Structures are given as C-alpha cells and as structure tokens.
Amino acid sequence: MHPALWLAGRAATVGGAMVGERLGRSVPRTAQDIPRSGTDLNAEWLTAVLCADTPGAEVVSFDVPEAHAGTTSRAALRVVYNQAGTDAGLPTDLFTKSSESFAQRLMLGGADVLHGETHFFMTFRPKIEMEAPRGYFGGVDPTSWRSLLIMEDIAVSKGARFAIPTTPIDRSQIEDLLGNMAKYHAACWGDPDLSILKTPNDFYRNLSTFVRMGPRTAVGMERAKAVIPDTLYGEAAAMWEGTRRALDIATTQVPHTLLHGDGHVGQVYITAEGRMGHTDWQGTMRGGWSFDYAYLVSTALEPEQRRAWDHELLEHYLTCLAAEGAPAPGYDEAWLRYRQGVFYPYSAWAFTIGRAFYQPKMQPDEISLACIKRVAAAIDELKSFDAVGL
C-alpha cells in the first residue's frame, strides 16, 4: 500500500477509535486496560497496576495536581495507599505520559515511537544502575495508538530540575552525562532483549515514509539559514543523504546496544545533589553507541566548547565504557563514528523548525535555531561529509 494511503487509513482508524472512546466511556479496571490519559484513572485500575506484587495493598485515593500537553500529554499523580501499601513503601509521587490527542497519536504512531518508553521502563531500566526515573506501567493499544506510561516523579523524589535543549552545561556536567550514557550502553551491550526495539534504519524508514522528514528538513534549512555555515547552506539533499548513511552505519557497522534516541540536553535533569540524569525515553532504539554520543555532544555544547573539549570528552566516554565492562572501540574508530553521527541531530532539529501546519510545535524556534547552529558547525568542522563518503 502507498504510504500516504496507509497513513490516511490509520488516521481514519485512530479517529474512529477516539470517537468510540468518547461515546463508550469505557472504564479501565485491569492492568491490560490502557486509560485515555493520566487524568482518566480510577483507584481500581491504579491498584491493579501498582499493587499487583504486594498482597493486601490497595490504592484508596489519588489526585492529579497538574496536567499539560505538548508532544505528549503529561500529568502529575499523587497516590494514597492503605496500610499494606504504605508499609511496603509503594510509590506515591508519580508522573504520567499519554497520547491523548489525535495529533499526538498520529505523529507518534506514524513515527513508531509509542512503544519506546514502555520498552525502556518495563524491560531495560530494571537491568541498569544509572541516573534515570523508575517506571511502573507502560502500555500501547496498537489499533487506536492510545498509550499511557506511569513513572517516578523525579521532581519530587530527587528534587530534579529539568533542562531545556539550550541550558548551558559545564565540563563536569557533560562528563557526568557521558558517564551515565556509558552505564546504559555497557549494561545492554549485545543484550538479546534488544530485538524488541527498532534500529536507526527502521527509524529512518518511518521518518522518511510516513512523517516525510526529508522535505521538512529542507524547509528547516531555509528557516535556519542565518545560523548555517555558508559551506552547508543549499545542501539540504546532501544533509539528508548524510543522515541516511549515518543511520545505516549506526545500524550495520557498530555493535548494538540500548540507545536513548533523542538525547539532547532538553531530555536531561539535575538532581538536588547535582547529578545529571537522562529522562524522556520515547525514542528508545537499538544500534551503535555513537548515535547517542554524537547527538548529545553536538547539540549540548557551543562550538567553542566542543572545539576545546572534543577529544578529551571522547576519551572520557571510552574510559567509562570500558570501566563498565563493555568492549570499547579504539580511539580512531570512535572518532570516525562520532564524525559520522552528527547528521541525524541536524536533521532532527531542522525537521523541528521546518514543521508543517499539521505537526505539533515541539520546540520554540529560538531553541531549534540554537541547536541547528551548534550541530551545523560540528558537521562543517568535523568534515562529516568526508566521514560518510559524500
């Protein structure tokens, strides 16, 4: 089936399911049910998903003190248990993410990222000692693209402050993030459970076919013209081809591990103790370590920081990776993979600012421009076209 027809068919299916949800008003009761949002819950369902492993525990009440919507719908959740649940120390300060609106479901479902956080929190997070939230429930309905995730509210449990993509970070903070990255890369290096995740090549096919990312990155280049080096401006087609090659390299030429998939600074937090952690695991994939590394370093640092720290940061990551027990590559190979990997972060931000009218606005334009400036400078200075054979 032609991709446009497939997506139109899925849109009709999702729209019809949403009408049925509103008319039917089905009440979630078991752990197999997926509520429409973090505000459409009840004590019976919460008991089923939060108390299943604690005999006698029940949720007696709950509150949703705050809710808002963006790429996903998000809500704080406060839970009160009976004495058995309280004595067991079951989590009380929680946070939910859901695909509540039609636009959210169509974009996230079409890009095949709805399952990412469910896989991360329910399959991989329990295996990793790292700075990241804990997860307690994740579910996706494959027909309606309805999804809901319940996780630890780290703003309460860890006093976390959340960054935006352009939050300035210093040398010690980027090294802490890279050390945290090495922990989850090493813990899942070659893990057979990775087979449930999509690869960067799978991701590319979804983005190019159903989300039409390529044409939107060309629009993004025009909207970001003022911050793109003269050597790159007008090369939208070559940048997209570089993205395709980079994702293929991350899929076929580098050993697979767990990837965050969208690891810019807007997806990190700072605990009350000053530790840096990774959150927002919606884009979880399997593939080469350099995908995550290149994305974080090229978008987090101003060009002058990156120039000053580039080689030492890569050495730091490789040292941490080896210390965690993974077979770290040699420096020369790692430097090549890093140079190759910076195309996708460019395309991600060019797509964000190059959005069409029907796409949700994921970031303010000034943030997209700042990230495009950083990563475009990296592509130019690292001679990344040469690294991918263009």
N, C-alpha and C positions, 0 to 999 in steps of 0.2 A: 504494500500500500504506500502511496506517496506520503511523505512525512507530513505535509500540510493537511492532507485528508485525515491522517491518523490523529493529529493533534486536534483537528476540528471535532472528530468523533469523540476523543477523550474529553474535550470541553463540554460537549453535549451530555456525556455520561456524568461528569462531575457536577454540571449544573443541575441535571435531573436528580442526582443523589442529594444535593443540597436542598432542593425543593422538598423532597421526601423527608429529609431530616427536620425541616421546619414544620411540616404538616404532621408528621408522625410523632414528634416529640418523644422518641424512644428514650428510656431512662437507663443509663449504664449501671449494671449491677455486678458483673463478674469481671475478672481480670482479662477475659477475652474481649470485652467491650471496649470501644475507644470513644471517649466523650468528644464532643464537638470542640471544646475549648477548656481552658483552665478555670473558666467561670461556670461551666456546665457540669459540676460534680455533685456528689452526694456522699454521705457518711458510709453507706453500704458499699459503694464502689471503692472508696478510699480504704476501707477495712480489707477488702479483697486483695488490693494490690500492695498495701503497706504492712499488713499484719499476718500475711499467709504463713510466715515461718515462726510466728510467736503464738503458741497456744493460749487461748483466752483473751488475746488482745483485740481491742475494737477501737475504731475512731468514734468519739462521741460528739465531736463538733469540729467545725473548721471555719476559716474566714479567708476572704480574698481581699486584702487591704489595698492592692494596687494592680492595675492592668493597663497595658498599652499595646499598640500594634505597629508593625513595620514589615520587614521581610517575613516574620512570623508574628503571631500573637503571643504575648508574654504576660504572665500574672504571678504575683507573689502569693504564696499559700501558707497559712498557719494552721496547724493541726493539733487537736487536743485528743489524747487517748484516755482510755480507762486505766485503772491502776496497773493492770498487767502490761499494757503497752508502755506506760510511764516507767515502770520498774525495769523494763527491758531496754530502755533508752532509745526507743524508736524515734525517727527524725521528726521534728516539729516545724522547723523553718525550711520551707521548700519553695521551689520555683518551677513554673510550668511553661512549656513552649508548645504551640499548636499551629496547625494550618487551618485557620478558621474561615478565611475569606476565599472567594472564588479565585481572585488574582494570586493569592498565596499558593493555593493548591495547584493551579495551572502552571505557574512558574517553577515551583519546587518539584512538582511531579514530573513536568516535562524535562527538567534538567536531571532527574533521577537522583535527587539529594535528600528525599524524605526519610530514607532508611538510615542515613549516615549516623546520626546521634544515637538512634536506638541500638545499632550495632556497636558503637563505641562504648556506651554506658553499660549495656547488658552483657556484652561478650568480652571486650578487651579491657575496660577500665579495672575490673577486679584483678587483673593479672599484673598491673603496673603500679609501682611505687613512684609516684610523681605528684607534682602540684597541679591538681585538676579537681573539679567537683566530682562528687559521687552521684550515681544515678540510681533511681528506684523503680521506674517504669518507663517503657517505651513501646509504642505500637503504631502501626500504619495500616489503614484499610486500603487494599490495592485497587478497589473499584472507585471509591469516592475521593481517594487521595486525602482522606481525613487522617490526621496524625496528632499524637499527644506524647509529650515527654515530661516526666517529673524528675527533678534533680535537686541536689543540695543547694540551698540559697546561701552562697558563699559571702554575700554582702553581710549576712548576719553571723554565720558560723565562723568566718575567718576575718571579718572586718574588711572585706575586699573593696578596693576602689577599682573601677573599670576604666580602662584607657579608651581613647578614640584612635583611629589609624595614624594620626599625626602627633600623638602625645610624645613629647621629647623623652628619650631614654638615654641613660649614660652607659658607659662601657661595662660597668659591673652588672647592670640590668640586662643588657643584651647577652652577656656571657651566662647569666643565670637562666635566661630563656633557652639558650642553646644547650645548656646542661640539662634542662628539663626535656628538651627535644631529644637529646641523646638517650635519656631514660626510656621514653616510649618507643623510640626506634629500636634500641637494643632489646627491650623486653619482647618485642613482637617480630624480631628479625627471623624470617623464614617460618613464622607460625602457620600451621596448616589451617587455622581458622580464618586466615586472611582470604581464603577462597570465596567467602560470602560478600566480599567488597568489590566494587568496581575498580578498574585500573584507570590511570590517566588517559589511555587510549579510548576506553569506554566513555569517559567523561567528555573527551573531545568530540566523539560522535554525537553524543547527546546535545552538546552545546552548539555544534555546527549544523545539526539537522533540525532539532526541534526548537532551540532558543535562537538560532540564527545569529550566533555571537560574532562571526566573521564580519558581516556587513555592519553590525553595530560598532565594532572596534574601528572601522573606517570612519564612521560618523564621529566617534570619540576622538580620533586623531585631529579632525577639523576643529572640534570644540576645545581641544587642548593644545592647539597649535603654538600658543605663546610659550609653553613650557617644554616643548620638544626640540632637541638639538636639530640644527639645520641638516645634519647628515642623515637624520632619520625621518624628517618630515617628508610626506609624499610617498613613503614606503609602506603604506598600510598593508598591501598584499604580501610583501616580504615579511612583515612583522607577524602576520597571521600564519604564514608558512613556517616561520621560525617557531611559532607556538606549536604547530602540529609536530614538527620534528622534535622539539624539546619534550613533548608529552610522549612521543613514541620512544625516545631514549629512556625516559623515566619508567616506561612500561617494559621494554625489551632488553635493555642493556645494563641495568643496575639491579642488584638483588632486591627483592621485595620486602618491605616492612610496612608497618602502620603509618599512614600519612594523615595529618590533620586536614590538609587540602585547602585551607583558606587562612593560613597562619600569619596574617598581618597584625600589627600592634592593636588594632581595634578588637582583636579576639583574645586579648590577654588581660590579666588583672594583677593587682599588687595587694598582697595580704597586709594585715596590720603589722606584721613582723618584717615587712619589706621584701618578702619572697615574690617572685614572678611566676604566674601560673597561666596555663592555656585553658580556654573555655570555647564555647560555640563550635562543637564538633560536627556540625551539619554536613560539611564537605568531606567526611572521612573516606579515604580510599586506601588502596594498596599499591605500592610502587617504590621507586628508588628514593632514598633519603634526601637526595639533592633537590627534589621538588619542594619539600618544606623548607629546607635550608635557604635556597635561593629566594623563595618568596619572602621569608621573614627579613633577611639581611638587606635585600634590595629595596624593600618598601619602608623599613623601620628607620633607616639612617639617612641623614642628609648626605649629599655627595662627598662633602669634605670629611665627614666622619668615616664613611665607608672607605674612602681612599686611605685614610690613616690607619684603620684597624683591619682591613680586609684579610690580609694574610694571617695575622695573629688570631682573628676570630675563627678562621677555618681550622687552624692548628688546635685551638681550644676545643672546638666541637669534636674533632677526630680523637683527641686525647680522652674526652669524656665518653665517647662512643666505645673506645677500646676498654676503658675502665669499667664500663657496664657489661662487658663480655661479648660485644659484637665484633665481627671481623672487619675492622675499619679499613677502608681503602687507603692506598698510598697517597701522599700529598698531591703529586702531579695529576693523578687521575681525579682526585677530588676537586682540584682547582678547575679542571676541564668541565666536570659535571656542573659545578656552580656556574660557570660562564654560560653553559648551555641552558641552565634552568631559569634564567631571568626573563625569558619571553612570556611565559604564562602570566606572571604577575602584571606585566604591562597590559596584556590583553584583558585581564580581569578588571583592571581599573579603567581602561579605555571603553570597555563594554558598559561599565557602571555609569560613566558620564555620557556615553553615547546611546543611552536607553531610548527606546521607542515610547510613544504615548501610553501604550497599554502595559508597560512594565512599572512595578512599584519603584519609587525613588529610594534606592538603598543607602545612598550617602549624599551629603551636600556637595555641590560642585567644587567648592574650595578644597575639600578633603581629597576628592578624586584628582584634582589638578596637582596637589602637593605630592601625592603618591606617584602619579604619572611622571612628574619632574624627576623624582628620585630614581625610579626604575629605568626610565629612558636614558638618564645619564649613565646608569650602570651598563645598559646594553651597549651604548656607544663606547664607553671607556674600557670595558672588558673585551671588546671586539667579539661580541657574541655571535654576530653573523658568521664570522670565520669558524667559530666553535661548532656550529651546526652545519657547516658546509654550504653556506649561502654567499 
